[in-house]
Amino acid sequence: MRYDYLFKGALVADGSGAPERRADVGVIGERIAAVAAELDGDAGQRIDCAGLVLAPGFIDVHTHDDLAVIRRPDYLEKTSQGVTSIIVGNCGLSAVGAVLGDEVPAPINLLGELEDFRYPDLASYRAAIEAARPSVNVATLIGHTTLRHRCLASQQGPADEAGIAAMREHLILALEQGALGLSTGLSYDSAAQASTEEVCRLAAPLAEYQGVYATHMRTEYDGVLEAMEEAFLIGRSAKVPVQISHHKCAGLKNWGRSVETLALIDARRLEQDISLDCYPYRAGSSNLDPGQVTADYDILITWSAPHPEMAGKTLQQIAGLWACDIHQAAARLLPAGAIYFQMHEDDVRRILSHPAAMVGSDGLPCDPNPHPRLWGTFPRVLGHYSRDLQLFPLSTAVHKMTGLPARRFALRDRGLIRPGYFADLVLFDYQRIDDVASFQQPRQAAAGIERVFVNGVQTYADRRLSGFRAGRFLSRSRQAS
C-alpha cells in the first residue's frame, strides 16, 4: 500500500482516553488509512515520530472566532497550538443570523465590526467558510442574543409570542442547514431580561435535530447553583443535552464552591445529559463591565476607546495614576476590554479534572491585547496541568480535547485516531510542549507543536504555517435512533 503520509513509531494518544501506545499511522488523502504496531509500504512522506506524541487534532469547543476565521483564514492563533476544529456561536453570540442596524450592539461587538456581519442565515456563512478555506474546520451554534436583536424591538423584557415565533423560525432554518444547537448568554444585559420560559420555548425544536443547548449561565457568581438549575431545567424541557460554558466559580466569596457545583452536576447527570467546558486559567476576559468592578482581585485593561494608552495596566494602577477610585476609573475607560482574575486556582484544577469537562479557549480574537488563552489553551493543559502538575495523564488530557468534544457535538469521524476517520492530527513533544503566551505578551505561538494536519493536509510545521489550508464547514451529524 502507498500512503501519502506514514507516521513511524509515534506514541499514539488516540483520543478515546485509553492509554497511549506505540504505533504507526498511515494517511491516504483526507482519511486515516491504517493504524498498527508496524506498517509497511511506500509513502509520499515518511515521518519519524521517535520521542513524539501523535494525537487527533484538538477541538476548541468554545470560541468567538466566527468572523476572525473568515477575515484571517491563516488562523495562526489556533493552528499553532494544534487546534484543527473550532466551534463558534457561543455565549448567545453568533455571526450566523445577525441582521444589524447602524452599529454592532454589545456584546455582539466582541465578534467584529459592522461590515463583517454579512450572514443572515447559515447557508451564507457556510459558503463564506468554504470560500475562505481556513486553516481549521468550523462548526457553529446559533446565538440567542443574536436572534433577540434580529427579532425583538427591545431587549428590555422577555420576548412576546410573535418574538418567540420569529426566533424559532430562524433557529429551525439554521438547524436544518447544519447548526450544532442553541447557545445563550443570559448574564449579558441584552439577554438578562429573557425569561426561562422564553428560552425553553425557543429550545423546544432542538430535540428533533439532535441539537445541544450550550449556555453562558445567568450568573457564575453568588447565584451559580440557581443558574445551573435553570440550565438543567431548560435541557429537560427541550429533552436535549446541556453544555455548561466556561464553568467557573467567580468572585472572592465563591472561591472553593466548585465542590458544590460539580456535586450538583454529578447528581443531575444521573437524570439527564450534562457536560461542561473550561479554560485552564484563573482569569476570564470580556468587555469592561462596571457591574463587575471590584477591589477583590486584579482587573487588567486590554483596550480602551478613549484611553488606549492604558492598555496593559490594571484598573488599580490606572486609578492610582488618575487619583480616583477604581469605579471612577472604569467609567472613564469605557468602552473597554478587561481581563478579570476572578477565580481560584483550586477551582480551575477541580473543574478541569472533572470527567465531563472538555477544553475551550474562549479567546477574543478582536481584542488588541487578548487573553493568552487565545494562543496557549491547549498546550497549557498538556504541559502545565498534565505533565508538570500531573493533574491527569496524557491520555485523559487528549481525550478532553478530542474524543469527548467530538462525541458531544456529533462531529462525525473526528476526534479519534482510527482507520476511516479524517486525518486531523497533531504531532507534539510532550516533554517540551508549553504555552508561551503571557498576559503581558499574549501573541506568542506555543512551544512543542511539531506538525498539524487538517483533513490530511499539513497545515503547520517548523513553527510556521505551511501555506496550505484545508479547513471546511462541519455540520452536526444526526445519529439514527
Secondary structure, DSSP 8 states (H G I E B T S, - for coil): -EEEEEEEEEEE--SSSS--EEEEEEEETTEEEEEESS--SEEEEEEE-TT-EEEE-EEE-S---TTHHHH-SS-HHHHTTTEEEEEE--TT--STT----SS--TTGGGT--GGG---SSHHHHHHHHHHH--SSEEEE-EEHHHHHHHH-S-SSS---HHHHHHHHHHHHHHHHTT--EEEEETTSHHHHT--HHHHHHHHGGGGGGT-EEEEE-S-SSTTHHHHHHHHHHHHHHHT--EEETT----SGGGTTTHHHHHHHHHHHTTTS-EEEEE-SSS-EEEE--GGG--SSS-EEEEEESS-GGGTTSBHHHHHHHHTS-HHHHHHHH-SEEEEE--S-HHHHHHHHHSTTEEE-----TT-SS--THHHHHHHHIIIIIIIIS-SS-HHHHHHHHTHHHHHHTT-TT-SS--TTSB--EEEE-TTT-B----SSS-----BSEEEEEETTEEEEETTEE-S-----B--------
